[in-house]
Amino acid sequence: MPDLADPQIFRSILENLSMAVYVVGRDGKILFWNDGAERITGYLRQDVLGRIYEDNFLGELDGMEAEEDSTRCPIFTASRDGKHVQMQISLRHKSGHRVPVQLWAFPVRNSQGAIVGGAQTFQEDIAVADWDRRQTKLATYGCIDEASGVLSHGLIHAHIREQLAMFAEHALPFSILCMDIDNLENIQMRDGPAAIASVLRVDAQTLENNLRPTDFL
């Protein structure tokens, strides 16, 4: 029988959680980074352990799209005030696109009750998790544009025909929003064609992560 009082067992559980968990010491350095944090952010343990969290490499944005500085960062707020913090923010994935998450931060105390650091856990919004499952299934049937990672032209046209038919029969309104990315020619001249693919994918994934489940990009 395993000794459930062994701290290594609890560490192993935390390391393998699909929800992100990480711990920051009083000096601001990241001390722990689990599998969930790797999956959601794209950053591996070796990328972040020992790194100063105040660098804000995750580019945390609050609901007003304002970047969190060290004085307002949830994990430091929790450590300073000794209180739990819960909020919705967006993180910048290592590949560049943004991921909306639900976040909880709380102080870490030693056996004497003194605050010795902070911990933070977060998970993707349900809509993002649903989107991931949908994308995986659609990719299986060849319905995803390889360059941008979003729906192919053929599938979008099929959706538009479906909505037009619904409108003709039931007058159910729908909308189409067309967007243009500026200065792609300049980017290509400066950085080459591969940079265009990166820009398209980052923009597309950021937009997809912020759409409602009923919307299509």
DRENPA-3360 file (N, C-alpha, C; in nm, 2 decimals, always signed):
BEGIN
1 = MPDLADPQ = +0.08/-0.12/+0.00/+0.00/+0.00/+0.00/+0.09/+0.13/+0.00 ~ +0.06/+0.22/-0.09/+0.14/+0.35/-0.09/+0.11/+0.43/+0.04 ~ +0.21/+0.50/+0.08/+0.20/+0.59/+0.19/+0.14/+0.72/+0.14 ~ +0.01/+0.74/+0.17/-0.06/+0.86/+0.12/-0.01/+0.99/+0.19 ~ +0.07/+0.97/+0.30/+0.12/+1.09/+0.36/+0.25/+1.14/+0.30 ~ +0.30/+1.06/+0.20/+0.42/+1.10/+0.13/+0.40/+1.22/+0.04 ~ +0.47/+1.33/+0.06/+0.45/+1.45/-0.02/+0.47/+1.43/-0.17 ~ +0.55/+1.33/-0.20/+0.58/+1.31/-0.35/+0.45/+1.26/-0.42;
9 = IFRSILEN = +0.36/+1.19/-0.34/+0.24/+1.14/-0.41/+0.15/+1.26/-0.44 ~ +0.14/+1.36/-0.35/+0.06/+1.48/-0.38/+0.12/+1.56/-0.49 ~ +0.26/+1.57/-0.49/+0.32/+1.64/-0.60/+0.30/+1.58/-0.74 ~ +0.30/+1.44/-0.74/+0.27/+1.37/-0.86/+0.13/+1.40/-0.91 ~ +0.03/+1.40/-0.82/-0.11/+1.43/-0.85/-0.11/+1.57/-0.92 ~ -0.05/+1.67/-0.85/-0.05/+1.81/-0.90/+0.01/+1.82/-1.04 ~ +0.12/+1.74/-1.06/+0.20/+1.75/-1.18/+0.11/+1.70/-1.30 ~ +0.02/+1.60/-1.27/-0.05/+1.53/-1.38/-0.19/+1.59/-1.40;
17 = LSMAVYVV = -0.23/+1.69/-1.33/-0.36/+1.75/-1.35/-0.37/+1.81/-1.49 ~ -0.49/+1.80/-1.55/-0.52/+1.87/-1.68/-0.54/+2.02/-1.65 ~ -0.58/+2.06/-1.53/-0.59/+2.20/-1.50/-0.45/+2.25/-1.47 ~ -0.43/+2.37/-1.51/-0.29/+2.43/-1.49/-0.28/+2.47/-1.35 ~ -0.16/+2.44/-1.29/-0.12/+2.48/-1.16/+0.03/+2.52/-1.16 ~ +0.06/+2.64/-1.10/+0.20/+2.68/-1.09/+0.21/+2.76/-0.96 ~ +0.34/+2.76/-0.91/+0.37/+2.82/-0.78/+0.48/+2.92/-0.80 ~ +0.47/+3.04/-0.74/+0.57/+3.14/-0.74/+0.62/+3.17/-0.60;
25 = GRDGKILF = +0.75/+3.18/-0.58/+0.81/+3.21/-0.45/+0.80/+3.36/-0.42 ~ +0.84/+3.39/-0.30/+0.84/+3.53/-0.26/+0.93/+3.62/-0.34 ~ +1.04/+3.56/-0.40/+1.13/+3.63/-0.49/+1.08/+3.65/-0.63 ~ +0.96/+3.60/-0.66/+0.90/+3.61/-0.79/+0.93/+3.51/-0.89 ~ +1.01/+3.41/-0.85/+1.05/+3.30/-0.94/+0.95/+3.19/-0.94 ~ +0.93/+3.13/-1.06/+0.84/+3.02/-1.07/+0.91/+2.89/-1.03 ~ +0.84/+2.82/-0.93/+0.90/+2.71/-0.87/+0.84/+2.58/-0.91 ~ +0.71/+2.58/-0.96/+0.64/+2.46/-1.00/+0.55/+2.50/-1.12;
33 = WNDGAERI = +0.55/+2.40/-1.21/+0.47/+2.42/-1.34/+0.42/+2.28/-1.38 ~ +0.29/+2.26/-1.39/+0.25/+2.12/-1.41/+0.21/+2.09/-1.56 ~ +0.16/+1.97/-1.58/+0.13/+1.93/-1.72/+0.02/+2.02/-1.77 ~ -0.08/+2.05/-1.69/-0.19/+2.14/-1.74/-0.14/+2.27/-1.79 ~ -0.05/+2.33/-1.71/+0.01/+2.46/-1.75/+0.08/+2.45/-1.89 ~ +0.15/+2.33/-1.90/+0.22/+2.31/-2.03/+0.12/+2.30/-2.15 ~ +0.01/+2.23/-2.12/-0.08/+2.20/-2.23/-0.16/+2.33/-2.27 ~ -0.20/+2.41/-2.17/-0.28/+2.53/-2.20/-0.20/+2.64/-2.26;
41 = TGYLRQDV = -0.07/+2.66/-2.21/+0.01/+2.77/-2.25/+0.11/+2.74/-2.36 ~ +0.14/+2.61/-2.38/+0.25/+2.58/-2.47/+0.39/+2.59/-2.42 ~ +0.41/+2.64/-2.30/+0.54/+2.65/-2.24/+0.57/+2.53/-2.15 ~ +0.68/+2.47/-2.18/+0.73/+2.35/-2.10/+0.79/+2.39/-1.97 ~ +0.81/+2.30/-1.88/+0.87/+2.33/-1.75/+1.00/+2.39/-1.77 ~ +1.08/+2.34/-1.86/+1.22/+2.39/-1.88/+1.22/+2.53/-1.93 ~ +1.10/+2.58/-1.99/+1.09/+2.71/-2.04/+1.07/+2.81/-1.93 ~ +1.01/+2.77/-1.81/+0.96/+2.87/-1.72/+1.02/+2.85/-1.58;
49 = LGRIYEDN = +1.06/+2.73/-1.54/+1.11/+2.72/-1.40/+1.23/+2.81/-1.37 ~ +1.23/+2.88/-1.26/+1.33/+2.98/-1.23/+1.32/+3.11/-1.29 ~ +1.21/+3.12/-1.38/+1.19/+3.25/-1.45/+1.12/+3.35/-1.36 ~ +1.15/+3.47/-1.37/+1.08/+3.58/-1.29/+0.94/+3.60/-1.35 ~ +0.84/+3.58/-1.27/+0.70/+3.59/-1.32/+0.67/+3.73/-1.36 ~ +0.73/+3.83/-1.30/+0.70/+3.97/-1.33/+0.72/+4.01/-1.47 ~ +0.80/+3.92/-1.54/+0.82/+3.94/-1.69/+0.69/+3.94/-1.76 ~ +0.59/+3.87/-1.71/+0.45/+3.86/-1.77/+0.47/+3.80/-1.91;
57 = FLGELDGM = +0.54/+3.69/-1.92/+0.56/+3.63/-2.05/+0.43/+3.57/-2.11 ~ +0.33/+3.55/-2.02/+0.20/+3.50/-2.06/+0.11/+3.62/-2.11 ~ +0.16/+3.74/-2.10/+0.08/+3.85/-2.15/-0.06/+3.86/-2.10 ~ -0.08/+3.84/-1.97/-0.22/+3.83/-1.91/-0.29/+3.96/-1.93 ~ -0.42/+3.95/-1.99/-0.50/+4.06/-2.01/-0.63/+4.04/-1.93 ~ -0.68/+4.15/-1.86/-0.80/+4.13/-1.79/-0.92/+4.15/-1.88 ~ -1.04/+4.16/-1.82/-1.16/+4.17/-1.90/-1.17/+4.29/-1.98 ~ -1.10/+4.40/-1.94/-1.10/+4.52/-2.01/-0.98/+4.53/-2.11;
65 = EAEEDSTR = -0.92/+4.42/-2.13/-0.81/+4.41/-2.23/-0.69/+4.49/-2.19 ~ -0.67/+4.51/-2.05/-0.56/+4.59/-2.00/-0.46/+4.49/-1.95 ~ -0.33/+4.51/-1.99/-0.23/+4.41/-1.95/-0.20/+4.43/-1.80 ~ -0.19/+4.31/-1.73/-0.17/+4.31/-1.59/-0.02/+4.34/-1.56 ~ +0.00/+4.44/-1.47/+0.14/+4.47/-1.43/+0.16/+4.39/-1.29 ~ +0.28/+4.40/-1.24/+0.31/+4.33/-1.12/+0.23/+4.37/-1.00 ~ +0.18/+4.49/-1.00/+0.10/+4.54/-0.88/-0.04/+4.48/-0.88 ~ -0.09/+4.45/-1.00/-0.23/+4.40/-1.02/-0.24/+4.25/-1.05;
73 = CPIFTASR = -0.13/+4.19/-1.07/-0.12/+4.05/-1.12/-0.19/+3.96/-1.01 ~ -0.28/+3.87/-1.05/-0.36/+3.80/-0.95/-0.28/+3.72/-0.85 ~ -0.17/+3.66/-0.89/-0.09/+3.58/-0.80/-0.02/+3.67/-0.70 ~ +0.03/+3.79/-0.74/+0.09/+3.88/-0.64/-0.01/+3.95/-0.56 ~ -0.13/+3.97/-0.61/-0.23/+4.03/-0.53/-0.27/+3.94/-0.41 ~ -0.28/+3.81/-0.45/-0.32/+3.71/-0.35/-0.21/+3.70/-0.24 ~ -0.08/+3.70/-0.29/+0.03/+3.69/-0.19/+0.04/+3.81/-0.10 ~ +0.01/+3.93/-0.16/+0.03/+4.05/-0.08/-0.09/+4.07/+0.02;
81 = DGKHVQMQ = -0.21/+4.04/-0.03/-0.33/+4.06/+0.06/-0.37/+3.94/+0.14 ~ -0.31/+3.82/+0.11/-0.35/+3.70/+0.18/-0.49/+3.65/+0.15 ~ -0.54/+3.68/+0.03/-0.68/+3.65/+0.00/-0.68/+3.57/-0.14 ~ -0.79/+3.50/-0.16/-0.81/+3.43/-0.28/-0.85/+3.53/-0.39 ~ -0.81/+3.51/-0.51/-0.85/+3.60/-0.62/-0.91/+3.51/-0.73 ~ -1.02/+3.54/-0.79/-1.08/+3.47/-0.90/-1.12/+3.57/-1.01 ~ -1.09/+3.54/-1.13/-1.12/+3.63/-1.24/-1.10/+3.56/-1.37 ~ -1.16/+3.62/-1.47/-1.15/+3.57/-1.61/-1.05/+3.66/-1.68;
89 = ISLRHKSG = -0.95/+3.60/-1.74/-0.84/+3.67/-1.82/-0.82/+3.60/-1.95 ~ -0.73/+3.66/-2.03/-0.68/+3.58/-2.14/-0.53/+3.58/-2.13 ~ -0.47/+3.47/-2.18/-0.33/+3.44/-2.18/-0.28/+3.44/-2.32 ~ -0.15/+3.47/-2.34/-0.09/+3.46/-2.47/-0.02/+3.32/-2.48 ~ -0.06/+3.24/-2.56/+0.00/+3.10/-2.58/+0.14/+3.12/-2.64 ~ +0.22/+3.03/-2.62/+0.36/+3.04/-2.67/+0.36/+3.06/-2.82 ~ +0.27/+3.00/-2.89/+0.26/+3.02/-3.04/+0.21/+3.16/-3.08 ~ +0.16/+3.24/-2.98/+0.12/+3.37/-3.02/-0.03/+3.40/-3.00;
97 = HRVPVQLW = -0.12/+3.31/-3.02/-0.26/+3.34/-3.01/-0.30/+3.35/-2.86 ~ -0.42/+3.40/-2.84/-0.47/+3.43/-2.70/-0.57/+3.32/-2.66 ~ -0.57/+3.28/-2.53/-0.65/+3.18/-2.48/-0.73/+3.23/-2.36 ~ -0.86/+3.24/-2.36/-0.94/+3.29/-2.25/-0.94/+3.18/-2.14 ~ -0.92/+3.22/-2.02/-0.92/+3.12/-1.91/-0.99/+3.17/-1.78 ~ -1.04/+3.08/-1.70/-1.09/+3.11/-1.57/-0.98/+3.08/-1.47 ~ -0.94/+3.18/-1.39/-0.82/+3.18/-1.31/-0.86/+3.19/-1.16 ~ -0.78/+3.12/-1.07/-0.79/+3.13/-0.93/-0.65/+3.14/-0.88;
105 = AFPVRNSQ = -0.62/+3.24/-0.79/-0.49/+3.26/-0.73/-0.51/+3.27/-0.58 ~ -0.41/+3.22/-0.50/-0.42/+3.21/-0.36/-0.28/+3.21/-0.30 ~ -0.27/+3.26/-0.17/-0.14/+3.27/-0.11/-0.10/+3.13/-0.06 ~ +0.03/+3.10/-0.06/+0.09/+2.98/+0.00/+0.15/+3.02/+0.13 ~ +0.11/+2.94/+0.24/+0.16/+2.97/+0.37/+0.25/+2.85/+0.42 ~ +0.34/+2.88/+0.51/+0.42/+2.77/+0.57/+0.35/+2.73/+0.70 ~ +0.41/+2.64/+0.78/+0.34/+2.58/+0.89/+0.31/+2.68/+1.00 ~ +0.38/+2.80/+1.00/+0.36/+2.90/+1.10/+0.25/+3.00/+1.05;
113 = GAIVGGAQ = +0.20/+2.98/+0.93/+0.10/+3.07/+0.88/+0.15/+3.19/+0.80 ~ +0.29/+3.20/+0.79/+0.34/+3.31/+0.71/+0.33/+3.28/+0.56 ~ +0.31/+3.39/+0.49/+0.30/+3.38/+0.34/+0.44/+3.36/+0.28 ~ +0.46/+3.25/+0.21/+0.59/+3.23/+0.15/+0.59/+3.23/+0.00 ~ +0.47/+3.26/-0.06/+0.46/+3.26/-0.20/+0.32/+3.26/-0.25 ~ +0.30/+3.24/-0.37/+0.16/+3.23/-0.43/+0.14/+3.12/-0.52 ~ +0.02/+3.07/-0.54/-0.01/+2.97/-0.64/-0.12/+3.01/-0.72 ~ -0.13/+2.96/-0.84/-0.23/+3.00/-0.94/-0.27/+2.88/-1.02;
121 = TFQEDIAV = -0.40/+2.87/-1.04/-0.45/+2.76/-1.12/-0.55/+2.82/-1.22 ~ -0.55/+2.76/-1.34/-0.65/+2.81/-1.44/-0.68/+2.70/-1.54 ~ -0.80/+2.72/-1.60/-0.84/+2.63/-1.70/-0.91/+2.70/-1.81 ~ -0.91/+2.65/-1.93/-0.98/+2.71/-2.04/-1.13/+2.73/-2.02 ~ -1.18/+2.84/-2.07/-1.33/+2.85/-2.07/-1.39/+2.73/-2.14 ~ -1.51/+2.69/-2.10/-1.58/+2.57/-2.16/-1.59/+2.59/-2.31 ~ -1.62/+2.71/-2.36/-1.63/+2.73/-2.50/-1.51/+2.69/-2.58 ~ -1.39/+2.72/-2.52/-1.26/+2.69/-2.58/-1.24/+2.54/-2.59;
129 = ADWDRRQT = -1.27/+2.47/-2.48/-1.26/+2.33/-2.47/-1.35/+2.26/-2.58 ~ -1.47/+2.31/-2.59/-1.56/+2.26/-2.69/-1.51/+2.28/-2.83 ~ -1.45/+2.40/-2.85/-1.39/+2.44/-2.98/-1.28/+2.34/-3.02 ~ -1.19/+2.31/-2.92/-1.08/+2.22/-2.94/-1.13/+2.08/-2.99 ~ -1.24/+2.03/-2.92/-1.30/+1.90/-2.96/-1.35/+1.91/-3.11 ~ -1.42/+2.02/-3.14/-1.48/+2.04/-3.27/-1.38/+2.04/-3.38 ~ -1.27/+2.12/-3.35/-1.16/+2.13/-3.45/-1.09/+2.00/-3.47 ~ -1.07/+1.92/-3.37/-1.01/+1.79/-3.39/-1.10/+1.70/-3.48;
137 = KLATYGCI = -1.23/+1.70/-3.46/-1.32/+1.62/-3.53/-1.32/+1.67/-3.68 ~ -1.33/+1.80/-3.70/-1.34/+1.85/-3.83/-1.21/+1.83/-3.91 ~ -1.09/+1.83/-3.84/-0.97/+1.81/-3.91/-0.96/+1.66/-3.96 ~ -1.02/+1.57/-3.89/-1.03/+1.43/-3.93/-1.09/+1.42/-4.07 ~ -1.19/+1.51/-4.10/-1.26/+1.50/-4.22/-1.21/+1.60/-4.33 ~ -1.10/+1.66/-4.30/-1.03/+1.75/-4.40/-1.10/+1.88/-4.41 ~ -1.17/+1.93/-4.31/-1.25/+2.05/-4.32/-1.18/+2.17/-4.26 ~ -1.05/+2.16/-4.22/-0.97/+2.27/-4.16/-0.87/+2.32/-4.26;
145 = DEASGVLS = -0.86/+2.45/-4.28/-0.76/+2.51/-4.36/-0.62/+2.49/-4.30 ~ -0.53/+2.43/-4.37/-0.40/+2.40/-4.31/-0.32/+2.52/-4.27 ~ -0.33/+2.63/-4.35/-0.25/+2.75/-4.33/-0.29/+2.82/-4.20 ~ -0.42/+2.84/-4.18/-0.47/+2.92/-4.07/-0.52/+2.84/-3.95 ~ -0.56/+2.72/-3.98/-0.61/+2.63/-3.87/-0.76/+2.65/-3.84 ~ -0.83/+2.73/-3.93/-0.97/+2.75/-3.91/-1.04/+2.68/-4.03 ~ -1.18/+2.69/-4.03/-1.26/+2.62/-4.12/-1.22/+2.65/-4.27 ~ -1.23/+2.55/-4.35/-1.19/+2.57/-4.49/-1.30/+2.65/-4.57;
153 = HGLIHAHI = -1.26/+2.71/-4.68/-1.35/+2.78/-4.76/-1.48/+2.70/-4.80 ~ -1.45/+2.58/-4.83/-1.57/+2.49/-4.87/-1.67/+2.48/-4.76 ~ -1.62/+2.46/-4.64/-1.72/+2.44/-4.53/-1.79/+2.57/-4.49 ~ -1.71/+2.68/-4.50/-1.78/+2.81/-4.47/-1.89/+2.84/-4.58 ~ -1.86/+2.81/-4.70/-1.96/+2.83/-4.81/-2.08/+2.74/-4.78 ~ -2.06/+2.62/-4.73/-2.17/+2.53/-4.70/-2.26/+2.59/-4.59 ~ -2.19/+2.65/-4.49/-2.26/+2.71/-4.38/-2.34/+2.83/-4.43 ~ -2.28/+2.91/-4.52/-2.36/+3.03/-4.57/-2.48/+2.98/-4.65;
161 = REQLAMFA = -2.47/+2.88/-4.73/-2.58/+2.83/-4.81/-2.69/+2.78/-4.71 ~ -2.65/+2.72/-4.60/-2.75/+2.67/-4.50/-2.82/+2.79/-4.44 ~ -2.75/+2.89/-4.40/-2.81/+3.01/-4.34/-2.90/+3.08/-4.44 ~ -2.86/+3.09/-4.56/-2.95/+3.16/-4.66/-3.08/+3.08/-4.68 ~ -3.07/+2.95/-4.68/-3.19/+2.86/-4.70/-3.28/+2.88/-4.58 ~ -3.22/+2.89/-4.46/-3.30/+2.91/-4.33/-3.36/+3.05/-4.34 ~ -3.29/+3.15/-4.39/-3.35/+3.28/-4.40/-3.46/+3.29/-4.50 ~ -3.45/+3.22/-4.61/-3.55/+3.22/-4.71/-3.68/+3.15/-4.66;
169 = EHALPFSI = -3.66/+3.05/-4.58/-3.78/+2.98/-4.53/-3.84/+3.04/-4.41 ~ -3.76/+3.08/-4.31/-3.81/+3.13/-4.18/-3.77/+3.27/-4.15 ~ -3.71/+3.34/-4.24/-3.66/+3.48/-4.22/-3.58/+3.49/-4.09 ~ -3.50/+3.39/-4.06/-3.42/+3.39/-3.94/-3.29/+3.47/-3.97 ~ -3.27/+3.58/-3.91/-3.15/+3.67/-3.95/-3.02/+3.61/-3.91 ~ -2.91/+3.64/-3.98/-2.78/+3.60/-3.95/-2.69/+3.71/-4.00 ~ -2.56/+3.71/-3.97/-2.47/+3.81/-4.01/-2.34/+3.75/-4.06 ~ -2.27/+3.83/-4.14/-2.14/+3.79/-4.19/-2.05/+3.91/-4.17;
177 = LCMDIDNL = -1.94/+3.89/-4.11/-1.84/+3.99/-4.08/-1.71/+3.96/-4.16 ~ -1.67/+4.05/-4.24/-1.54/+4.03/-4.32/-1.43/+4.12/-4.26 ~ -1.32/+4.06/-4.24/-1.21/+4.13/-4.18/-1.08/+4.12/-4.27 ~ -1.00/+4.22/-4.26/-0.88/+4.23/-4.34/-0.76/+4.26/-4.25 ~ -0.65/+4.19/-4.28/-0.53/+4.21/-4.20/-0.44/+4.31/-4.28 ~ -0.40/+4.42/-4.22/-0.32/+4.52/-4.29/-0.18/+4.48/-4.29 ~ -0.11/+4.54/-4.39/+0.04/+4.53/-4.40/+0.10/+4.40/-4.42 ~ +0.02/+4.30/-4.47/+0.08/+4.17/-4.50/+0.19/+4.17/-4.60;
185 = ENIQMRDG = +0.17/+4.26/-4.70/+0.27/+4.27/-4.81/+0.41/+4.31/-4.75 ~ +0.40/+4.41/-4.66/+0.52/+4.46/-4.59/+0.59/+4.35/-4.51 ~ +0.51/+4.28/-4.44/+0.56/+4.17/-4.35/+0.63/+4.07/-4.44 ~ +0.56/+4.03/-4.55/+0.62/+3.93/-4.64/+0.76/+3.98/-4.70 ~ +0.76/+4.11/-4.74/+0.89/+4.16/-4.80/+1.00/+4.16/-4.69 ~ +0.96/+4.19/-4.57/+1.06/+4.20/-4.46/+1.10/+4.07/-4.41 ~ +1.00/+3.98/-4.38/+1.03/+3.85/-4.31/+1.01/+3.72/-4.39 ~ +0.96/+3.74/-4.52/+0.94/+3.62/-4.60/+0.80/+3.56/-4.59;
193 = PAAIASVL = +0.77/+3.47/-4.68/+0.63/+3.41/-4.68/+0.60/+3.33/-4.56 ~ +0.69/+3.27/-4.49/+0.66/+3.19/-4.37/+0.60/+3.28/-4.26 ~ +0.64/+3.41/-4.26/+0.59/+3.50/-4.15/+0.44/+3.52/-4.18 ~ +0.40/+3.52/-4.30/+0.25/+3.54/-4.33/+0.17/+3.43/-4.27 ~ +0.22/+3.31/-4.29/+0.15/+3.19/-4.23/+0.14/+3.20/-4.08 ~ +0.25/+3.25/-4.01/+0.24/+3.27/-3.87/+0.14/+3.37/-3.83 ~ +0.14/+3.48/-3.90/+0.04/+3.59/-3.87/-0.10/+3.54/-3.88 ~ -0.13/+3.47/-3.99/-0.26/+3.42/-4.02/-0.31/+3.33/-3.91;
201 = RVDAQTLE = -0.22/+3.24/-3.87/-0.25/+3.14/-3.77/-0.27/+3.20/-3.63 ~ -0.19/+3.29/-3.59/-0.20/+3.36/-3.46/-0.33/+3.44/-3.46 ~ -0.36/+3.52/-3.56/-0.48/+3.60/-3.57/-0.61/+3.50/-3.57 ~ -0.60/+3.40/-3.65/-0.71/+3.31/-3.66/-0.74/+3.24/-3.53 ~ -0.64/+3.19/-3.46/-0.66/+3.12/-3.34/-0.71/+3.21/-3.23 ~ -0.66/+3.33/-3.22/-0.71/+3.43/-3.12/-0.86/+3.46/-3.14 ~ -0.90/+3.48/-3.27/-1.04/+3.51/-3.30/-1.12/+3.39/-3.26 ~ -1.08/+3.27/-3.30/-1.16/+3.15/-3.28/-1.18/+3.13/-3.13;
209 = NNLRPTDF = -1.08/+3.15/-3.05/-1.09/+3.13/-2.90/-1.18/+3.23/-2.84 ~ -1.22/+3.33/-2.91/-1.31/+3.43/-2.85/-1.45/+3.44/-2.91 ~ -1.48/+3.34/-3.00/-1.61/+3.33/-3.06/-1.71/+3.25/-2.97 ~ -1.83/+3.27/-3.00/-1.93/+3.19/-2.93/-1.93/+3.05/-3.00 ~ -1.98/+2.94/-2.94/-1.98/+2.81/-3.00/-2.06/+2.80/-3.13 ~ -2.16/+2.90/-3.14/-2.25/+2.89/-3.26/-2.18/+2.97/-3.38 ~ -2.07/+3.04/-3.36/-2.01/+3.12/-3.46/-1.91/+3.04/-3.54 ~ -1.87/+3.08/-3.66/-1.77/+3.02/-3.74/-1.68/+3.12/-3.80;
217 = L = -1.55/+3.08/-3.81/-1.45/+3.17/-3.87/-1.39/+3.10/-3.99;
% end
